[in-house]
Amino acid sequence: MLRRFKKYYQSLNNQREIKWKQKLGNDLNWLLSFDHIREKDSTKHIHRLHPYKGKFIPQLVEYFLDCHTDNLKKQSFFKKGDIVLDPFSGSGTTLIQANELGIHAIGTDISKFNCAITESKLLDYDFDLLFSEVNNLKKEIQNFETKHNIKQFEKKLSSELVEFNKKYFPSPQFKRDVYTKKINENAFGKEKEAEFLKIYNLLIEKYKIKLKQEKNDNFLDKWYIKNTRDEIDFAFSQLKTIQDKKTKKILAIILSRTIRSCRATTHSDLATLKEPQLTAYYCFKHKKICKPLFSIKYWFSRYANDTIARLLEFSKIKTDSHWATISADSRTVDIFKEIEKQSSKFSDVLQKQKIRGIFSSPPYVGQIDYHEQHAYAYNLFGFERKDELEIGPLYKGQGIVARENYAEGVARVLTNARRFMIDNFDIFLVANDKWGLYTRIAKKAGMKIVHQYKRPVLNRTERDKNPYSEIIFHLKRNQ
């Protein structure tokens, strides 16, 4: 029985590989698809501490940082005690995986909040103190009440929603009917949304719920229902009273993760906001009527518990290797000087060994505004934004000028990094090079591409599920 199941599973995977190669080409490196990796493993321990668009899965980093087998040839690019650099460190995936392997790591990023996410993952915590402060803050938030009859309103609204969805969107029958086209999802969803809105509006009026805030000056004003905003402000005021800096940092990340989930938007638009959603609506993701969030209480408690569990899990495998984050422009930053400011021990190792290589994923041209994706956190915590220094942001588009500026920017990052690296470095850059820029980027930086790994990107979170691939470029010094 087990043998038959294994054979069936292998056959299924082979069919999937054949299908993808038919659409994307036979040069796909299926080994790098990590199709056998479960979702809970691709977001293991602290990798799911905070949402972040555009990050790669940890197994991809591990594959290149650790010894691995490729085309039956044993290769090893990094070893324990080496130093790896990620000049576009984002939420810190490279630094986390390097730490697991006993490799020292440096991450630079123009976004101060990105660096805060990474630091919160790697800091050493007093867990007794953290437990205590988390429980105190959870209790304060749970006890905080505004004068908006929110509890009674939400209880009644939830009750009405359950009955309505049970009647018109029974699971799994409704999903089956949509899939078989027995039901026109758009038309039916729109019809029932209008029907439930009558119930919703009556409850809003009955309980005198204030949806919009008085101001609309910033992100927190626009994207949160009044009661949610009041709770956010209260939680932040309590957070500021915490004395221990490390504990305060991780609690800030928990609060940030919470308020991201509590934005007044549809579930389908959570990753890319469109318009504030202040009413009940038909949800294409969950195939039923959903509602905006009126409170952060549940989500803060859930994320606080999840965060502690993940930190504890990572603490069991964490090594004593050095790490550092630098919030700076990777085109110009003096890494030696910045590390010297942070740690004399790490600085000694860095000066003696220099950086062995890079594993990084530069921004893709015109796809993400990295500061804007965490606008709620910048707004709440008051971090300085440096949007104008982003390389290849969405707001600059994908035109010829944007592509030229992107190529120049990435090349300058690599040129600057060379000052701090050994001569025989290995650089791995994960990119979607649909504009064919990386050969030119390598040349501008005095490097050459010695190998390309084309990998399929599976399990995408976007509604667009079309086959998609990316390239891992292996660069070395151009002799």
Secondary structure, 3 states (H helix, E strand, C coil): CHHHHHHHHHHHHHHHHHHHHHHHCCCECHHHHCCCCCHHHHCCHHHHCCCCCCCCCHHHHHHHHCCEEECCEEECCCCCCCEEEECCCCCCHHHHHHHHCCCEEEEEECCHHHHHHHHHHHCCCCHHHHHHHHHHHHHHHHHCCCCCCHHHHHHHHHHHHHHHHHHHCCCCHHHHHHHCCCCCHHHHHHHHHHHHHHHHHHHHHHCCCCCCCCCCCCHHHHCCCHHHHHHHHHHHHHHCCCCCHHHHHHHHHHHHHHHHHCCCCCHHHCCCCCCCCCCCEEECCCCEEECCCCCCHHHHHHHHHHHHHHHHHHHCCCCCCCEEEEECCCCCCCHHHHHHHHCHHHHHHHHHHCEEEEEECCCCCCCCCCCHHHHHHHHHHCCCCCHHHCCCCHHHCCCHHHHHHHHHHHHHHHHHHHCCEEEEEEEEEEECCCCCCHHHHHHHCCEEEEEEEEEECCCCCCCCCCCCEEEEEEEEECC
